[in-house]
Every structure is written in C-alpha cells, then in structure tokens.
Amino acid sequence: MPANIITTDDLREFKIELLSELKQLLSSQNNFTHDQKKYLRSSEVTKELGISTSTLQHLRIKKIIPFTKIGATIFYDWQDIKKILDQNKKVAKANPSFSLFKI
C-alpha cells in the first residue's frame, strides 16, 4: 500500500478551504430568513424595519405592534409584523402627467 506524503503546502491549502467554508456557514446563519426564525428581538426588528428603538417602543406603547416579554427580553412575531405592514400598505395612484424621464 503506497504512502501519501502530506506537505506543508497541502496543509496550508486545507486550512484556507476550511476557513472559507466556516466563514460561508457562519454568514449564512447570520443572514436568517424570517420564515426560519419566528420570533425576533428588538434589535433585529429595528434593523429590519430601519427604525429607531424609540420608534419601536412607541409602536409598543400605542399597541400598534404586538410583542411578548420574557424577563427583560422583548420578542416580536415576524408574521404579526408582516401582517401590520400589509394592512398599512398604501397603493400609489397613477399620475399620467408624471414621468421619470422627461424628453
């Protein structure tokens, strides 16, 4: 049975491939889809909606957005947020005199 000799170049190449795969795995876990993750923390909601923490607090106080509080952590159901966004969607009216490209 022939012996395979592993060189330092082989180990270096293995290390690079391993680190690349680990980075890809970690970045895919950080970029969650909302269908995979049912409940979001306040920081995730503010990031996804592009709002401040005080705006999110205002939405909670005014009972516009439902939440669940466990201890000091507040969770939001992503489906509830999507429903609220859909309910408050405004449809733009067509304006025939408006044109993005004026000639």
N, C-alpha and C positions, 0 to 999 in steps of 0.2 A: 504494500500500500504506500503510494508516494506521499511524502510530507509536503504540506503547503507552508511556505515561509511568509510570515506577515511582516511587512516593513513599516517603518515609521510613516511613510507616505500613505500606506493603506490605512493606518490608524487615524491620521490626520483627515483623510477623506471620509472615513466613517464618522468622525466627530462632527465634521461640517454637515453631513447628511442628517445625523441625529439631531443636531441643534436646529436645523432647518425644519424638520418635521415637528419638533417640540414647539417651535415658535408658531407654526401653522396651526397646530392643535390648540394652543393657548389663545390665539387670536380668534379662532372660530368659536371658542367657548365664551369669549368676552362679547362677541357680536351675536347675542342671542336674538332669536326671533320671538315676538310676543306670543306666538302660538305655543312655543315650547315653555315659556315661563308665564304662569297665570298671574302671579302677584308681583307687583313692582314696589320698590321702596321709593320714598320721596325723591331722593337724588336721581333715581332713574327716570321718574316721571318728569321732573323739571328739565332734565337733559333731553328727553324725547320730545316734549312739547315746546321746548325753547322758552320756558317761563321761569320766573324767579321763585325762590322758596316762599317769599311773602305773598306772591300771587297764588301759589298753590294753597297756602294757609287761608287766604281769603276765600278761595273756592270751597274749602272745607267748612269754614265758619258759616258761609251763606248756604250750606247744604246743596251746593251745585254738583259736587263730586263726592261720591260715597267712598268711605275708607274703613279700614279695620285697624284698630290699635291693639297691639300686644306688647305689654310693658311700655317701653318708651319708643318702640318702633311702629311706624305707621305704614300700612300696606294698602295698595290700590289694585283693584282687579282691572286688568287691561281691557277686558271685554266691556266693562262699565264705562271706561274712558272712551273706547271706540263708539259706543252707543251714544254718549253725550256729544261727541264730535259730529256724528252723523245727524243727530237731532237738531243741532245748531248750524248745520251747513246752510249757507246762503247761495242761491243759484244766481249767477250773473245773467243779466238781461242783455240781449244782443243790441248793440248800438250801431246802426248802419253807417252813421257818419264818422265813426271812429275807425282809424286804420293805423296799424303799427308801421306800415310802410307808406309814407307819403311820396307821391311822384310829382 
